[in-house]
């Protein structure tokens, strides 16, 4: 783990980003996988309750279904935006490490250490290491965000399909 400490102080916030992104991803993944069936059943149950209202107009039913879908989608999406933020921040922290490493290189050059390869290599080492570490956190986090967003979109599509089927049956029953 010597490489980690040589990467400089920015390695710790990047590590924190990694831990937070993994925690958010796992929590949301289990919530979505465990709750998908329950979300769809609860959605269907609530739509059935709406259908029991004899004074409900088609527009009111459609609006109520849309609100139910939006509410369920918001519930499923909780925390997903944080993954996107973490991906951007970890990339920027890696870039900041690159800049700080290069500043160290130029500081050594200005101090007359141009002939000392070790003095120059230390700054380049910091620059490259923080960049690699920042990207190694950002890339999987972008993937995690995309995967969860895709899963949520599929559930939302299923609710939209169920809602459309209910509306069609409702309109046919009124005619």
N, CA, C and O of each residue as an XYZ file, in Angstrom:
700
protein
N       0.833     -1.192      0.000
C       0.000      0.000      0.000
C       0.876      1.255      0.000
O       0.388      2.368      0.195
N       2.158      1.058     -0.219
C       3.086      2.176     -0.264
C       2.714      3.156     -1.373
O       2.859      4.367     -1.205
N       2.240      2.643     -2.494
C       1.835      3.505     -3.609
C       0.712      4.440     -3.198
O       0.630      5.570     -3.680
N      -0.160      3.970     -2.303
C      -1.296      4.790     -1.874
C      -0.812      6.027     -1.125
O      -1.253      7.139     -1.413
N       0.084      5.841     -0.177
C       0.565      6.987      0.597
C       1.415      7.920     -0.249
O       1.451      9.122      0.014
N       2.100      7.397     -1.259
C       2.913      8.247     -2.135
C       2.041      9.040     -3.105
O       2.522      9.974     -3.745
N       0.784      8.683     -3.219
C      -0.120      9.411     -4.108
C      -0.536     10.757     -3.550
O      -1.153     11.560     -4.250
N      -0.207     11.004     -2.313
C      -0.507     12.305     -1.726
C      -1.824     12.322     -0.974
O      -2.529     11.316     -0.907
N      -2.146     13.477     -0.411
C      -3.323     13.592      0.449
C      -4.654     13.452     -0.294
O      -5.681     13.189      0.332
N      -4.649     13.620     -1.602
C      -5.912     13.489     -2.342
C      -6.375     12.043     -2.478
O      -7.512     11.789     -2.876
N      -5.518     11.114     -2.156
C      -5.899      9.706     -2.261
C      -7.005      9.355     -1.257
O      -7.840      8.494     -1.532
N      -7.010     10.012     -0.112
C      -8.008      9.697      0.913
C      -9.422     10.132      0.509
O     -10.364      9.357      0.675
N      -9.595     11.348     -0.016
C     -10.946     11.695     -0.486
C     -11.401     10.806     -1.648
O     -12.581     10.471     -1.759
N     -10.458     10.432     -2.506
C     -10.824      9.541     -3.621
C     -11.228      8.178     -3.073
O     -12.183      7.574     -3.561
N     -10.518      7.690     -2.071
C     -10.896      6.432     -1.421
C     -12.278      6.557     -0.787
O     -13.091      5.638     -0.876
N     -12.542      7.698     -0.146
C     -13.868      7.935      0.433
C     -14.951      7.897     -0.638
O     -16.026      7.337     -0.421
N     -14.669      8.491     -1.789
C     -15.630      8.449     -2.910
C     -15.902      7.010     -3.318
O     -17.040      6.632     -3.596
N     -14.842      6.213     -3.349
C     -14.988      4.805     -3.728
C     -15.895      4.059     -2.750
O     -16.779      3.308     -3.161
N     -15.671      4.270     -1.470
C     -16.463      3.587     -0.439
C     -17.920      4.027     -0.505
O     -18.827      3.197     -0.456
N     -18.142      5.334     -0.618
C     -19.519      5.844     -0.695
C     -20.237      5.333     -1.946
O     -21.404      4.948     -1.875
N     -19.555      5.328     -3.079
C     -20.221      4.882     -4.302
C     -20.600      3.408     -4.209
O     -21.687      3.016     -4.633
N     -19.719      2.605     -3.663
C     -20.024      1.181     -3.520
C     -21.182      0.970     -2.551
O     -22.056      0.139     -2.799
N     -21.193      1.716     -1.451
C     -22.280      1.583     -0.469
C     -23.619      1.989     -1.082
O     -24.620      1.294     -0.908
N     -23.637      3.099     -1.787
C     -24.882      3.559     -2.426
C     -25.338      2.545     -3.459
O     -26.517      2.192     -3.515
N     -24.405      2.076     -4.275
C     -24.750      1.113     -5.320
C     -25.356     -0.156     -4.732
O     -26.410     -0.609     -5.178
N     -24.692     -0.729     -3.732
C     -25.190     -1.980     -3.160
C     -26.555     -1.797     -2.495
O     -27.439     -2.642     -2.636
N     -26.719     -0.694     -1.773
C     -28.005     -0.440     -1.119
C     -29.118     -0.310     -2.150
O     -30.180     -0.914     -1.997
N     -28.883      0.474     -3.197
C     -29.903      0.681     -4.234
C     -30.144     -0.598     -5.026
O     -31.286     -0.911     -5.361
N     -29.086     -1.338     -5.329
C     -29.241     -2.581     -6.082
C     -30.115     -3.565     -5.317
O     -31.052     -4.131     -5.881
N     -29.817     -3.774     -4.041
C     -30.630     -4.695     -3.240
C     -32.053     -4.183     -3.081
O     -33.003     -4.965     -3.123
N     -32.206     -2.879     -2.899
C     -33.543     -2.296     -2.762
C     -34.357     -2.524     -4.025
O     -35.525     -2.905     -3.956
N     -33.745     -2.291     -5.172
C     -34.467     -2.435     -6.445
C     -34.764     -3.900     -6.733
O     -35.887     -4.253     -7.093
N     -33.748     -4.757     -6.573
C     -33.965     -6.177     -6.854
C     -34.991     -6.797     -5.907
O     -35.851     -7.571     -6.329
N     -34.891     -6.451     -4.632
C     -35.815     -6.992     -3.640
C     -37.212     -6.396     -3.798
O     -38.218     -7.087     -3.636
N     -37.256     -5.114     -4.115
C     -38.532     -4.419     -4.119
C     -39.252     -4.337     -5.442
O     -40.380     -3.846     -5.493
N     -38.630     -4.810     -6.530
C     -39.252     -4.658     -7.847
C     -40.650     -5.259     -7.889
O     -41.602     -4.602     -8.312
N     -40.769     -6.476     -7.462
C     -42.062     -7.150     -7.486
C     -43.055     -6.437     -6.578
O     -44.219     -6.252     -6.935
N     -42.577     -6.034     -5.386
C     -43.432     -5.321     -4.442
C     -43.884     -3.976     -4.977
O     -45.030     -3.577     -4.769
N     -42.990     -3.272     -5.668
C     -43.338     -1.973     -6.248
C     -44.440     -2.147     -7.277
O     -45.411     -1.391     -7.293
N     -44.287     -3.145     -8.132
C     -45.294     -3.372     -9.175
C     -46.620     -3.840     -8.574
O     -47.685     -3.427     -9.035
N     -46.569     -4.690     -7.560
C     -47.803     -5.143     -6.911
C     -48.495     -3.989     -6.186
O     -49.717     -3.855     -6.255
N     -47.723     -3.163     -5.496
C     -48.291     -2.006     -4.807
C     -48.885     -1.022     -5.815
O     -49.945     -0.443     -5.576
N     -48.205     -0.842     -6.927
C     -48.720      0.032     -7.977
C     -50.065     -0.496     -8.484
O     -51.026      0.263     -8.618
N     -50.125     -1.787     -8.761
C     -51.363     -2.397     -9.252
C     -52.480     -2.280     -8.217
O     -53.623     -1.983     -8.565
N     -52.152     -2.512     -6.954
C     -53.147     -2.411     -5.883
C     -53.704     -0.995     -5.790
O     -54.912     -0.808     -5.646
N     -52.827     -0.001     -5.872
C     -53.268      1.392     -5.763
C     -54.088      1.816     -6.982
O     -55.019      2.611     -6.857
N     -53.749      1.293     -8.145
C     -54.551      1.583     -9.340
C     -55.922      0.940     -9.199
O     -56.931      1.541     -9.571
N     -55.968     -0.272     -8.667
C     -57.254     -0.940     -8.450
C     -58.123     -0.148     -7.480
O     -59.339     -0.069     -7.656
N     -57.504      0.441     -6.454
C     -58.246      1.284     -5.516
C     -58.841      2.498     -6.244
O     -59.972      2.901     -5.973
N     -58.076      3.062     -7.154
C     -58.581      4.207     -7.935
C     -59.793      3.809     -8.769
O     -60.739      4.583     -8.912
N     -59.756      2.603     -9.314
C     -60.855      2.135    -10.170
C     -62.151      1.936     -9.392
O     -63.234      1.938     -9.977
N     -62.044      1.765     -8.088
C     -63.244      1.590     -7.258
C     -63.981      2.894     -7.003
O     -65.069      2.885     -6.427
N     -63.409      4.011     -7.420
C     -64.049      5.313     -7.257
C     -65.017      5.529     -8.428
O     -64.571      5.707     -9.561
N     -66.332      5.515     -8.175
C     -67.306      5.617     -9.279
C     -67.340      7.018     -9.914
O     -67.814      7.155    -11.042
N     -66.867      8.027     -9.245
C     -66.912      9.396     -9.772
C     -65.656      9.776    -10.551
O     -65.526     10.923    -10.980
N     -64.752      8.858    -10.736
C     -63.472      9.157    -11.370
C     -63.630      9.266    -12.884
O     -64.186      8.380    -13.532
N     -63.138     10.350    -13.421
C     -63.136     10.567    -14.877
C     -61.845      9.987    -15.450
O     -60.895      9.712    -14.716
N     -61.823      9.806    -16.771
C     -60.656      9.231    -17.441
C     -59.415     10.102    -17.214
O     -58.338      9.585    -16.919
N     -59.567     11.410    -17.351
C     -58.437     12.320    -17.161
C     -57.921     12.240    -15.727
O     -56.711     12.239    -15.500
N     -58.819     12.175    -14.779
C     -58.423     12.054    -13.376
C     -57.678     10.756    -13.113
O     -56.700     10.730    -12.366
N     -58.150      9.668    -13.740
C     -57.492      8.378    -13.582
C     -56.082      8.429    -14.183
O     -55.118      7.957    -13.580
N     -55.986      9.004    -15.368
C     -54.670      9.114    -16.017
C     -53.716      9.948    -15.164
O     -52.561      9.568    -14.971
N     -54.191     11.071    -14.658
C     -53.343     11.919    -13.815
C     -52.919     11.192    -12.546
O     -51.770     11.303    -12.119
N     -53.838     10.453    -11.945
C     -53.523      9.711    -10.715
C     -52.494      8.614    -10.999
O     -51.580      8.399    -10.203
N     -52.641      7.925    -12.125
C     -51.675      6.880    -12.497
C     -50.304      7.504    -12.737
O     -49.289      6.969    -12.292
N     -50.275      8.627    -13.435
C     -49.003      9.312    -13.685
C     -48.333      9.723    -12.379
O     -47.115      9.609    -12.241
N     -49.125     10.200    -11.423
C     -48.565     10.592    -10.129
C     -48.031      9.380     -9.364
O     -46.995      9.456     -8.704
N     -48.750      8.267     -9.462
C     -48.274      7.041     -8.811
C     -46.946      6.595     -9.406
O     -46.023      6.233     -8.677
N     -46.851      6.621    -10.727
C     -45.619      6.209    -11.404
C     -44.472      7.124    -11.000
O     -43.371      6.656    -10.710
N     -44.727      8.419    -10.982
C     -43.685      9.374    -10.609
C     -43.219      9.147     -9.174
O     -42.022      9.178     -8.889
N     -44.167      8.919     -8.281
C     -43.811      8.675     -6.879
C     -42.965      7.424     -6.706
O     -41.976      7.427     -5.973
N     -43.360      6.360     -7.384
C     -42.602      5.105     -7.293
C     -41.209      5.270     -7.895
O     -40.230      4.755     -7.357
N     -41.126      5.990     -9.011
C     -39.833      6.202     -9.670
C     -38.906      7.040     -8.797
O     -37.714      6.750     -8.691
N     -39.451      8.071     -8.177
C     -38.643      8.908     -7.279
C     -38.129      8.070     -6.115
O     -36.974      8.207     -5.711
N     -38.972      7.216     -5.582
C     -38.569      6.355     -4.466
C     -37.437      5.412     -4.880
O     -36.475      5.224     -4.135
N     -37.557      4.826     -6.063
C     -36.522      3.913     -6.553
C     -35.218      4.655     -6.849
O     -34.135      4.093     -6.684
N     -35.315      5.902     -7.280
C     -34.151      6.675     -7.729
C     -33.404      7.370     -6.597
O     -32.358      7.977     -6.827
N     -33.918      7.289     -5.406
C     -33.275      7.981     -4.281
C     -31.805      7.570     -4.173
O     -31.482      6.385     -4.088
N     -30.931      8.564     -4.178
C     -29.501      8.308     -4.024
C     -28.749      8.080     -5.313
O     -27.518      8.081     -5.317
N     -29.460      7.884     -6.409
C     -28.797      7.594     -7.674
C     -28.000      8.808     -8.161
O     -26.922      8.654     -8.735
N     -28.523     10.001     -7.933
C     -27.805     11.209     -8.340
C     -26.466     11.351     -7.636
O     -25.535     11.941     -8.183
N     -26.365     10.815     -6.430
C     -25.104     10.880     -5.697
C     -24.009     10.107     -6.418
O     -22.839     10.485     -6.362
N     -24.387      9.022     -7.096
C     -23.387      8.261     -7.845
C     -22.801      9.102     -8.971
O     -21.593      9.086     -9.202
N     -23.652      9.826     -9.659
C     -23.174     10.695    -10.724
C     -22.247     11.768    -10.165
O     -21.211     12.071    -10.755
N     -22.617     12.331     -9.045
C     -21.791     13.351     -8.395
C     -20.442     12.776     -7.965
O     -19.405     13.409     -8.166
N     -20.450     11.604     -7.384
C     -19.203     10.970     -6.944
C     -18.288     10.690     -8.140
O     -17.074     10.874     -8.049
N     -18.861     10.250     -9.247
C     -18.047      9.991    -10.439
C     -17.363     11.274    -10.912
O     -16.182     11.265    -11.260
N     -18.105     12.361    -10.921
C     -17.513     13.638    -11.357
C     -16.468     14.127    -10.362
O     -15.396     14.580    -10.763
N     -16.770     14.039     -9.077
C     -15.840     14.533     -8.060
C     -14.556     13.709     -8.048
O     -13.467     14.277     -7.962
N     -14.656     12.393     -8.133
C     -13.436     11.575     -8.099
C     -12.573     11.834     -9.327
O     -11.346     11.800     -9.233
N     -13.190     12.090    -10.475
C     -12.426     12.458    -11.665
C     -11.700     13.781    -11.435
O     -10.520     13.915    -11.761
N     -12.406     14.749    -10.877
C     -11.801     16.062    -10.624
C     -10.712     15.986     -9.559
O      -9.704     16.685     -9.659
N     -10.901     15.157     -8.554
C      -9.854     14.990     -7.544
C      -8.598     14.380     -8.169
O      -7.480     14.780     -7.842
N      -8.783     13.418     -9.062
C      -7.638     12.845     -9.778
C      -6.939     13.894    -10.630
O      -5.710     13.936    -10.686
N      -7.709     14.727    -11.283
C      -7.130     15.808    -12.092
C      -6.392     16.809    -11.201
O      -5.312     17.282    -11.555
N      -6.969     17.126    -10.061
C      -6.310     18.032     -9.129
C      -4.978     17.441     -8.672
O      -3.985     18.159     -8.558
N      -4.957     16.156     -8.415
C      -3.700     15.489     -8.055
C      -2.678     15.583     -9.170
O      -1.485     15.742     -8.910
N      -3.133     15.486    -10.407
C      -2.242     15.632    -11.551
C      -1.615     17.020    -11.564
O      -0.405     17.173    -11.725
N      -2.460     18.019    -11.392
C      -1.971     19.403    -11.399
C      -1.003     19.634    -10.238
O       0.051     20.241    -10.425
N      -1.351     19.158     -9.051
C      -0.460     19.347     -7.896
C       0.870     18.624     -8.100
O       1.924     19.139     -7.726
N       0.820     17.443     -8.686
C       2.059     16.712     -8.977
C       2.935     17.468     -9.963
O       4.155     17.521     -9.806
N       2.320     18.047    -10.965
C       3.089     18.813    -11.950
C       3.616     20.111    -11.334
O       4.699     20.572    -11.695
N       2.864     20.698    -10.416
C       3.355     21.886     -9.704
C       4.617     21.518     -8.927
O       5.579     22.285     -8.889
N       4.604     20.345     -8.313
C       5.786     19.896     -7.573
C       6.979     19.717     -8.509
O       8.102     20.083     -8.160
N       6.744     19.161     -9.689
C       7.816     18.996    -10.668
C       8.409     20.352    -11.028
O       9.629     20.518    -11.025
N       7.548     21.328    -11.340
C       8.047     22.644    -11.732
C       8.704     23.368    -10.555
O       9.633     24.150    -10.757
N       8.244     23.124     -9.357
C       8.872     23.709     -8.173
C      10.291     23.171     -8.027
O      11.213     23.916     -7.695
N      10.460     21.883     -8.275
C      11.796     21.284     -8.214
C      12.699     21.812     -9.324
O      13.889     22.043     -9.108
N      12.130     22.001    -10.506
C      12.904     22.566    -11.607
C      13.349     23.983    -11.238
O      14.499     24.356    -11.466
N      12.435     24.765    -10.670
C      12.759     26.139    -10.291
C      13.801     26.178     -9.177
O      14.562     27.139     -9.075
N      13.838     25.159     -8.358
C      14.804     25.098     -7.261
C      16.161     24.579     -7.740
O      17.075     24.388     -6.938
N      16.286     24.355     -9.038
C      17.562     23.928     -9.595
C      17.803     22.441     -9.518
O      18.951     22.003     -9.599
N      16.764     21.653     -9.367
C      16.919     20.200     -9.256
C      16.664     19.503    -10.585
O      16.260     18.341    -10.617
N      16.901     20.218    -11.679
C      16.634     19.664    -13.013
C      17.479     18.421    -13.287
O      17.048     17.515    -14.000
N      18.668     18.384    -12.724
C      19.542     17.238    -12.940
C      19.237     16.074    -12.017
O      19.858     15.018    -12.140
N      18.297     16.236    -11.095
C      17.985     15.187    -10.129
C      16.699     14.467    -10.562
O      15.596     14.960    -10.326
N      16.852     13.294    -11.201
C      15.669     12.587    -11.693
C      14.691     12.188    -10.585
O      13.484     12.132    -10.820
N      15.192     11.914     -9.396
C      14.307     11.519     -8.296
C      13.400     12.667     -7.873
O      12.240     12.453     -7.522
N      13.928     13.871     -7.908
C      13.123     15.039     -7.524
C      12.010     15.272     -8.527
O      10.912     15.676     -8.145
N      12.267     15.029     -9.791
C      11.247     15.221    -10.831
C      10.264     14.056    -10.842
O       9.061     14.250    -11.016
N      10.779     12.858    -10.658
C       9.919     11.666    -10.731
C       8.876     11.647     -9.623
O       7.777     11.127     -9.814
N       9.214     12.216     -8.456
C       8.250     12.214     -7.343
C       6.975     12.956     -7.705
O       5.875     12.480     -7.424
N       7.117     14.118     -8.328
C       5.938     14.890     -8.728
C       5.153     14.206     -9.825
O       3.922     14.209     -9.819
N       5.874     13.618    -10.769
C       5.193     12.904    -11.860
C       4.473     11.681    -11.300
O       3.372     11.349    -11.740
N       5.093     11.015    -10.333
C       4.489      9.851     -9.678
C       3.153     10.235     -9.026
O       2.148      9.546     -9.204
N       3.154     11.336     -8.273
C       1.932     11.818     -7.632
C       0.885     12.130     -8.689
O      -0.283     11.767     -8.546
N       1.310     12.804     -9.749
C       0.374     13.192    -10.804
C      -0.294     11.974    -11.434
O      -1.515     11.929    -11.579
N       0.503     11.008    -11.800
C      -0.050      9.826    -12.478
C      -0.859      8.956    -11.527
O      -1.906      8.428    -11.903
N      -0.387      8.809    -10.321
C      -1.074      7.941     -9.362
C      -2.463      8.466     -8.999
O      -3.427      7.701     -8.970
N      -2.567      9.753     -8.727
C      -3.887     10.284     -8.370
C      -4.832     10.255     -9.569
O      -6.037     10.059     -9.404
N      -4.296     10.448    -10.766
C      -5.138     10.360    -11.957
C      -5.688      8.944    -12.115
O      -6.883      8.751    -12.337
N      -4.811      7.972    -11.999
C      -5.236      6.574    -12.136
C      -6.257      6.216    -11.057
O      -7.274      5.586    -11.350
N      -5.996      6.606     -9.838
C      -6.893      6.260     -8.739
C      -8.250      6.958     -8.904
O      -9.296      6.347     -8.684
N      -8.228      8.235     -9.290
C      -9.479      8.969     -9.523
C     -10.311      8.329    -10.620
O     -11.524      8.171    -10.478
N      -9.657      7.961    -11.714
C     -10.384      7.316    -12.823
C     -10.842      5.912    -12.461
O     -11.891      5.460    -12.920
N     -10.054      5.218    -11.636
C     -10.449      3.855    -11.250
C     -11.664      3.865    -10.330
O     -12.333      2.843    -10.174
N     -11.950      4.998     -9.729
C     -13.179      5.149     -8.949
C     -14.302      5.657     -9.851
O     -15.427      5.163     -9.780
N     -14.004      6.630    -10.686
C     -15.038      7.265    -11.514
C     -15.642      6.307    -12.539
O     -16.860      6.282    -12.716
N     -14.818      5.533    -13.204
C     -15.320      4.666    -14.285
C     -16.327      3.633    -13.765
O     -17.419      3.532    -14.324
N     -16.004      2.861    -12.719
C     -17.018      1.928    -12.210
C     -18.254      2.637    -11.656
O     -19.365      2.113    -11.741
N     -18.057      3.830    -11.088
C     -19.200      4.560    -10.538
C     -20.148      4.989    -11.647
O     -21.365      4.936    -11.476
N     -19.604      5.414    -12.781
C     -20.447      5.747    -13.935
C     -21.216      4.503    -14.386
O     -22.401      4.587    -14.707
N     -20.548      3.359    -14.408
C     -21.208      2.105    -14.768
C     -22.331      1.771    -13.790
O     -23.428      1.390    -14.201
N     -22.049      1.916    -12.479
C     -23.063      1.620    -11.460
C     -24.278      2.530    -11.638
O     -25.418      2.074    -11.552
N     -24.033      3.801    -11.883
C     -25.128      4.760    -12.091
C     -25.957      4.352    -13.303
O     -27.187      4.356    -13.250
N     -25.290      4.003    -14.381
C     -26.001      3.594    -15.597
C     -26.811      2.326    -15.403
O     -27.942      2.229    -15.880
N     -26.247      1.363    -14.712
C     -26.949      0.095    -14.467
C     -28.205      0.321    -13.640
O     -29.278     -0.168    -13.993
N     -28.078      1.059    -12.543
C     -29.242      1.313    -11.689
C     -30.296      2.149    -12.418
O     -31.492      1.889    -12.295
N     -29.850      3.151    -13.174
C     -30.796      3.978    -13.934
C     -31.555      3.130    -14.942
O     -32.756      3.313    -15.137
N     -30.859      2.211    -15.574
C     -31.499      1.315    -16.541
C     -32.529      0.408    -15.865
O     -33.615      0.190    -16.402
N     -32.192     -0.114    -14.704
C     -33.132     -0.976    -13.977
C     -34.380     -0.187    -13.580
O     -35.498     -0.691    -13.689
N     -34.189      1.034    -13.125
C     -35.316      1.872    -12.727
C     -36.176      2.213    -13.943
O     -37.404      2.227    -13.850
N     -35.549      2.482    -15.061
C     -36.298      2.788    -16.288
C     -37.161      1.605    -16.717
O     -38.295      1.786    -17.161
N     -36.624      0.400    -16.584
C     -37.420     -0.787    -16.957
C     -38.637     -0.947    -16.052
O     -39.721     -1.289    -16.524
N     -38.465     -0.702    -14.759
C     -39.604     -0.786    -13.835
C     -40.624      0.294    -14.176
O     -41.829      0.043    -14.172
N     -40.133      1.501    -14.472
C     -41.028      2.598    -14.852
C     -41.796      2.250    -16.129
O     -42.988      2.539    -16.233
N     -41.121      1.632    -17.094
C     -41.797      1.211    -18.324
C     -42.888      0.175    -18.036
O     -43.958      0.207    -18.643
N     -42.607     -0.738    -17.108
C     -43.617     -1.733    -16.748
C     -44.837     -1.068    -16.112
O     -45.973     -1.444    -16.399
N     -44.600     -0.082    -15.248
C     -45.721      0.630    -14.630
C     -46.497      1.421    -15.679
O     -47.726      1.467    -15.630
N     -45.800      2.040    -16.621
C     -46.485      2.772    -17.700
C     -47.351      1.828    -18.529
O     -48.480      2.157    -18.894
N     -46.807      0.657    -18.818
C     -47.560     -0.334    -19.591
C     -48.802     -0.790    -18.828
O     -49.891     -0.877    -19.395
N     -48.630     -1.080    -17.544
C     -49.780     -1.471    -16.719
C     -50.814     -0.344    -16.675
O     -52.016     -0.589    -16.788
N     -50.340      0.880    -16.512
C     -51.244      2.034    -16.467
C     -52.014      2.212    -17.764
O     -53.210      2.504    -17.748
N     -51.328      2.036    -18.889
C     -52.009      2.147    -20.187
C     -53.069      1.069    -20.345
O     -54.164      1.337    -20.840
N     -52.745     -0.154    -19.924
C     -53.710     -1.253    -20.017
C     -54.948     -0.960    -19.170
O     -56.075     -1.217    -19.594
N     -54.732     -0.428    -17.986
C     -55.847     -0.081    -17.101
C     -56.705      1.006    -17.741
O     -57.932      0.915    -17.739
N     -56.061      2.027    -18.285
C     -56.809      3.116    -18.931
C     -57.632      2.613    -20.108
O     -58.781      3.019    -20.284
N     -57.052      1.737    -20.911
C     -57.773      1.186    -22.059
C     -58.989      0.398    -21.591
O     -60.083      0.562    -22.133
N     -58.803     -0.464    -20.577
C     -59.943     -1.232    -20.043
C     -60.986     -0.305    -19.437
O     -62.184     -0.545    -19.582
N     -60.550      0.740    -18.767
C     -61.449      1.683    -18.118
C     -62.302      2.421    -19.155
O     -63.513      2.571    -18.998
N     -61.633      2.875    -20.217
C     -62.351      3.608    -21.282
C     -63.341      2.672    -21.978
O     -64.468      3.072    -22.269
N     -62.937      1.452    -22.241
C     -63.832      0.494    -22.883
C     -65.024      0.167    -21.990
O     -66.137     -0.026    -22.479
N     -64.792      0.105    -20.693
C     -65.868     -0.163    -19.746
C     -66.856      0.998    -19.635
O     -68.032      0.778    -19.345
N     -66.401      2.218    -19.859
C     -67.255      3.402    -19.796
C     -68.092      3.571    -21.061
O     -69.150      4.200    -21.049
N     -67.588      2.992    -22.154
C     -68.284      3.188    -23.439
C     -69.520      2.357    -23.562
O     -70.205      2.417    -24.583
